[in-house]
């Protein structure tokens, strides 16, 4: 190994450490983090970002010998990711030929999407201040191709599937195929679960069919790229999500609003339209928030809570989320729920886990037509909650709550093999 290679590696490591230190300033510079609890959550959030960055740029970053890692899970919680989804990621070489397979499974939705590089580290400085949608578009990669089920992804009777990824379609390949554009960066998979107790995850594998050599080698150049990518992504995500969520907090405080639907091809296969919504709530110890809406006609919907830093609240042990299968609607099909610090005996309760400030995210997935569903929100005194609740609000017994939490815990641990 030459002295220049040694020097380059040392520089790459030093830059990696500098990126970690810079990311910490996102927490330290926030006046709200003068609260020790919020500061602790901030550092836990940075650990989640570090874990996600290492996954994407170290452990799932070999384009020749790919492994399909977890982009987000219950150990990589950021951007208020969906508790219903198992996200996977592999980096790709646009000149390569890959086979992506999904083993037997029964996820409610399965999708794979090709993306350009999501360069949050460099793009965040040029993002327009105050424009939530423009900020999001400035730093996230465009969809280059997608397949999904429901949609045009072919699944066998046991749920398994196989897709070929290459620059051009081989003449002898009759199955599902996605073209690899010259600027492709990675393939991302989503598995959404509705019936947590009974739906099973697919084991997804990505294999390069034209890979050279017997196996990977940790060359100085490869490790330097890993360090550079992981450091830039961690700091970039910390800066980007601060910008995005602080912008949202200024315009969506104690109210919930739905953004316009995304393009149909975002989910792949023309399966339907997708819309996201949410807002920030400030709930005092003696207050509760009442949320009501009629869910749109769609394949999947959910609503869940995150903390100040956009880190989803624990959904393994607490009911901080519900989806269209787990929620209980009234006899007219209306969702009536409560966000509060204590369990009010309401079936659709969202546990704040002691957070006075919570970020609410919801998504309507695969609507046959764009639908403008805007949930209503009321902040009321906890002592007045019974009087303020609609009498049709579904209730739950302590025994039923305990069973729901048991099912939730076992489903998450099974999904992530923990």
C-alpha positions in Angstrom: 0.0 0.0 0.0 1.4 3.4 -1.0 1.8 6.4 1.3 -0.7 8.2 -0.9 -3.3 5.5 -0.2 -2.6 5.6 3.5 -3.0 9.4 3.4 -6.2 9.2 1.5 -7.7 6.7 3.9 -6.7 8.8 6.9 -8.3 11.8 5.3 -11.5 9.8 4.5 -11.7 8.7 8.2 -11.1 12.3 9.5 -13.8 13.6 7.2 -16.2 10.9 8.4 -15.6 11.9 12.0 -16.1 15.6 11.1 -19.4 14.8 9.5 -20.5 13.1 12.7 -19.5 16.1 14.7 -21.3 18.4 12.3 -24.5 16.3 12.6 -24.4 16.7 16.4 -24.8 20.5 15.9 -28.3 19.9 14.6 -29.2 18.8 18.1 -26.9 21.1 20.1 -28.0 24.3 18.2 -31.7 23.7 18.7 -32.9 25.7 21.7 -35.5 23.1 22.4 -32.8 20.6 23.2 -32.0 22.5 26.4 -34.6 20.1 27.8 -32.5 17.0 28.8 -35.2 14.6 27.5 -35.3 16.2 24.1 -31.5 16.3 23.9 -31.4 12.6 24.8 -33.9 11.9 22.0 -31.8 14.0 19.6 -28.7 11.9 20.2 -30.7 8.7 19.9 -32.0 10.1 16.6 -28.4 10.7 15.4 -27.6 7.1 16.3 -30.5 6.0 14.1 -29.1 8.1 11.2 -25.6 6.7 11.7 -27.0 3.2 11.6 -28.9 4.0 8.4 -25.9 5.7 6.8 -23.7 2.7 7.5 -26.3 0.3 6.1 -26.6 2.3 2.8 -22.9 3.1 2.2 -21.1 0.2 3.9 -23.1 -3.0 4.5 -25.4 -2.8 1.4 -23.1 -0.8 -0.8 -21.2 -3.3 -2.9 -22.5 -3.1 -6.4 -20.7 -6.3 -7.5 -21.7 -8.5 -4.6 -24.9 -6.9 -3.3 -26.8 -7.6 -0.1 -30.3 -6.2 0.4 -30.2 -4.4 3.7 -32.8 -2.6 5.7 -33.1 1.1 4.7 -35.4 1.8 7.6 -36.6 -0.4 10.5 -37.1 -0.2 14.2 -33.3 0.4 14.6 -33.2 3.0 11.8 -36.0 5.4 12.7 -36.0 8.8 10.9 -38.2 10.9 8.6 -41.2 9.4 10.6 -40.9 6.3 8.5 -44.0 4.0 8.3 -44.2 1.4 11.0 -46.1 -0.7 8.6 -43.3 -1.0 6.1 -40.1 -3.1 5.7 -37.8 -1.0 3.6 -34.9 -2.6 1.7 -32.0 -1.1 -0.3 -29.2 -2.2 -2.5 -26.8 -0.2 -4.6 -26.6 -0.9 -8.3 -24.1 -0.5 -11.2 -26.1 0.8 -14.2 -23.9 -1.4 -16.5 -24.7 -4.6 -14.6 -27.3 -7.2 -14.8 -29.1 -8.1 -11.6 -31.8 -10.6 -10.5 -34.1 -9.5 -7.6 -36.1 -12.2 -6.0 -38.7 -12.2 -3.2 -39.3 -15.4 -1.4 -42.8 -16.6 -0.3 -44.6 -14.0 1.6 -48.0 -12.2 2.0 -47.2 -8.5 2.4 -50.2 -6.3 1.6 -48.2 -4.3 -0.8 -44.8 -5.0 -2.4 -42.9 -2.5 -4.6 -39.5 -2.0 -6.0 -38.2 1.4 -7.2 -35.1 2.5 -9.0 -33.7 5.9 -7.8 -31.1 8.4 -8.7 -28.7 9.5 -6.0 -30.5 11.2 -3.1 -27.8 13.8 -2.5 -29.1 15.5 0.7 -25.7 16.7 1.8 -25.2 19.0 -1.3 -28.8 19.7 -2.3 -30.0 21.0 1.1 -28.0 24.2 0.8 -29.8 25.1 -2.4 -33.3 24.2 -1.2 -35.8 27.0 -1.3 -36.6 28.2 2.2 -40.2 27.9 3.3 -41.4 25.7 0.5 -42.1 22.3 1.9 -42.7 20.5 -1.3 -39.8 22.1 -3.1 -37.4 21.3 -0.3 -38.5 17.6 -0.5 -38.1 17.5 -4.3 -34.6 19.3 -4.1 -33.0 16.5 -2.1 -34.8 13.3 -3.0 -34.0 11.2 -6.1 -36.4 10.9 -8.9 -38.1 7.7 -9.7 -36.4 6.0 -12.6 -38.6 2.9 -12.8 -40.9 0.9 -10.6 -42.9 -2.3 -10.3 -45.5 -3.1 -7.6 -48.2 -5.4 -6.5 -51.0 -4.4 -6.7 -49.9 -3.3 -10.1 -47.9 -5.0 -12.7 -45.4 -7.0 -10.6 -46.1 -10.7 -11.2 -46.4 -12.8 -8.0 -46.7 -16.6 -7.8 -49.4 -18.3 -5.8 -47.1 -18.3 -2.7 -46.4 -14.6 -3.2 -42.9 -15.0 -4.5 -41.6 -12.9 -7.5 -38.6 -12.4 -9.7 -37.4 -9.3 -11.6 -34.4 -8.8 -13.9 -32.6 -5.4 -13.8 -30.4 -4.5 -16.7 -29.6 -1.8 -19.3 -31.4 -3.8 -22.0 -33.8 -6.6 -21.9 -32.3 -10.0 -22.8 -34.0 -11.6 -25.8 -34.6 -14.8 -23.9 -36.1 -13.2 -20.8 -39.9 -13.3 -20.7 -40.4 -12.3 -17.0 -40.7 -9.0 -15.2 -37.9 -6.6 -16.2 -36.8 -3.0 -15.3 -34.4 -1.0 -17.4 -31.3 0.4 -15.6 -30.7 4.0 -16.7 -27.2 5.3 -16.8 -27.7 7.4 -13.7 -29.4 4.8 -11.5 -28.1 4.7 -7.9 -30.0 2.0 -6.1 -33.1 -0.2 -5.9 -35.4 0.3 -3.0 -38.1 -2.2 -1.9 -41.1 -1.6 0.2 -43.2 -4.2 1.9 -46.3 -2.8 3.6 -48.2 -4.9 6.1 -51.9 -4.4 7.1 -52.8 -7.4 9.1 -49.7 -7.5 11.3 -50.7 -10.8 13.0 -51.0 -12.9 9.9 -49.1 -11.3 7.0 -45.5 -12.5 6.5 -42.5 -10.7 5.0 -40.8 -11.8 1.8 -37.1 -12.6 2.0 -35.6 -10.3 -0.8 -32.3 -11.1 -2.4 -30.4 -9.1 -5.1 -27.8 -11.0 -7.1 -25.5 -9.6 -9.8 -25.4 -12.1 -12.7 -22.3 -10.6 -14.4 -20.2 -10.0 -11.2 -16.5 -10.4 -11.7 -14.2 -12.4 -9.3 -15.0 -14.8 -6.4 -15.9 -12.2 -3.8 -15.5 -8.7 -2.5 -12.2 -7.2 -1.4 -11.9 -4.2 1.0 -9.5 -2.2 -1.2 -8.3 1.2 0.1 -10.4 2.9 -2.6 -13.6 1.0 -1.7 -13.3 1.7 2.1 -12.6 5.4 1.4 -15.8 5.6 -0.7 -17.7 3.9 2.1 -16.4 6.4 4.7 -17.1 9.4 2.4 -20.6 8.2 1.5 -21.6 7.3 5.1 -20.4 10.6 6.6 -22.0 12.8 3.9 -25.3 10.9 4.1 -25.5 11.2 7.9 -24.8 14.9 8.0 -26.9 15.5 5.0 -29.9 13.7 6.4 -29.6 15.5 9.7 -29.5 18.9 7.9 -32.2 18.0 5.4 -34.8 16.6 7.9 -34.2 19.6 10.2 -34.9 22.0 7.3 -37.9 20.0 6.1 -39.6 19.5 9.4 -38.9 22.9 10.8 -40.5 24.3 7.7 -43.5 22.1 8.2 -43.7 23.0 11.9 -44.0 26.7 11.0 -47.0 26.1 8.8 -48.7 23.0 10.3 -48.8 23.6 14.0 -51.8 22.1 15.8 -53.4 21.3 12.5 -53.3 18.4 10.0 -53.3 18.9 6.3 -52.9 16.6 3.2 -50.4 17.4 0.4 -51.5 17.0 -3.2 -51.2 13.4 -4.5 -47.9 12.3 -6.0 -47.7 11.0 -9.6 -49.2 7.6 -10.2 -45.9 6.1 -11.3 -44.3 6.8 -7.8 -45.6 3.4 -6.5 -45.1 1.6 -9.8 -47.4 -0.1 -12.2 -50.2 2.5 -12.2 -51.6 1.0 -9.0 -53.2 4.3 -7.9 -52.5 7.7 -6.5 -50.6 8.4 -3.2 -50.9 11.3 -0.8 -49.1 12.2 2.4 -50.2 14.5 5.2 -49.6 15.5 8.8 -48.5 18.3 11.1 -47.0 19.1 14.5 -49.0 18.9 17.7 -48.2 20.5 21.1 -50.2 18.7 23.8 -49.8 19.7 27.4 -50.1 17.2 30.2 -53.7 18.1 30.8 -54.7 18.0 27.1 -55.7 15.6 24.4 -56.1 15.8 20.6 -59.2 14.4 18.9 -58.6 13.3 15.3 -61.5 12.4 12.9 -61.7 11.6 9.2 -63.4 9.3 6.8 -60.6 7.3 5.2 -60.4 7.5 1.4 -61.0 4.5 -0.9 -57.5 3.2 -1.2 -55.4 0.0 -0.8 -53.7 1.2 2.3 -53.7 4.0 4.9 -52.1 4.7 8.2 -51.5 7.4 10.8 -48.6 7.5 13.2 -46.5 9.7 15.6 -42.9 10.9 15.6 -40.9 13.0 18.0 -39.4 16.5 17.6 -36.5 15.1 15.5 -38.8 13.2 13.0 -37.9 10.0 14.7 -41.0 7.7 14.7 -42.1 6.9 18.3 -41.6 3.3 19.4 -44.2 1.2 17.7 -43.0 -2.2 19.1 -44.2 -1.7 22.7 -46.5 1.2 22.3 -49.6 2.0 20.2 -48.2 5.1 18.5 -49.6 4.1 15.1 -52.7 2.5 13.5 -53.5 1.5 9.9 -56.7 0.8 8.1 -56.8 -2.9 9.2 -55.8 -2.3 12.9 -58.0 0.8 13.4 -61.7 0.6 14.4 -64.2 2.7 12.5 -67.6 3.7 13.7 -70.8 2.3 12.2 -70.7 5.1 9.6 -67.1 4.3 8.5 -65.6 7.3 10.3 -62.2 7.1 12.1 -62.4 8.7 15.5 -59.1 8.7 17.5 -57.4 10.4 20.4 -53.7 11.5 20.8 -52.9 11.8 24.5 -50.4 11.0 27.2 -52.6 8.6 29.1 -54.9 5.8 27.8 -58.4 7.2 27.6 -60.0 3.8 26.8 -60.5 4.7 23.2 -59.8 2.0 20.7 -58.0 4.4 18.3 -55.6 5.8 20.9 -52.2 7.2 20.0 -49.7 7.0 22.8 -47.4 10.1 22.9 -44.8 8.2 24.9 -44.5 11.3 27.1 -43.8 13.7 24.3 -45.5 17.1 24.5 -44.5 17.8 20.9 -45.3 15.1 18.4 -45.1 15.0 14.6 -48.1 13.3 12.9 -47.8 11.6 9.6 -50.4 9.8 7.6 -50.5 8.4 4.1 -53.3 7.4 1.6 -51.8 4.7 -0.7 -53.1 3.6 -4.1 -56.3 5.7 -4.4 -58.1 4.9 -7.7 -58.7 8.6 -8.1 -57.1 11.6 -6.3 -59.1 12.3 -3.1 -58.7 15.3 -0.8 -59.2 13.8 2.6 -58.3 16.4 5.3 -58.5 15.1 8.9 -60.1 17.4 11.5 -58.2 18.1 14.8 -59.3 19.5 18.1 -57.1 20.1 21.2 -59.3 19.7 24.3 -58.7 19.5 28.1 -58.3 16.0 29.3 -61.0 16.5 31.9 -63.4 17.5 29.1 -62.5 14.6 26.8 -65.5 12.4 27.6 -67.8 15.3 26.9 -66.0 16.3 23.7 -65.9 12.8 22.2 -68.5 11.8 19.7 -70.7 9.1 21.4 -70.0 6.9 18.4 -66.2 6.8 19.2 -65.1 3.1 19.5 -64.0 2.0 23.0 -61.7 -0.7 24.3 -61.2 -2.6 27.5 -57.9 -3.0 29.3 -57.8 -6.7 28.4 -58.4 -5.8 24.7 -55.6 -3.2 24.8 -53.2 -5.7 26.3 -54.0 -8.2 23.6 -53.5 -5.5 20.8 -50.1 -4.6 22.3 -49.1 -8.3 22.4 -50.0 -8.8 18.8 -48.1 -5.6 17.9 -44.9 -6.5 19.7 -44.7 -10.1 18.3 -45.4 -8.9 14.8 -42.6 -6.3 14.8 -40.1 -8.7 16.3 -41.0 -11.3 13.7 -40.9 -8.9 10.8 -37.4 -7.7 11.7 -36.2 -11.1 12.9 -35.2 -9.6 16.3 
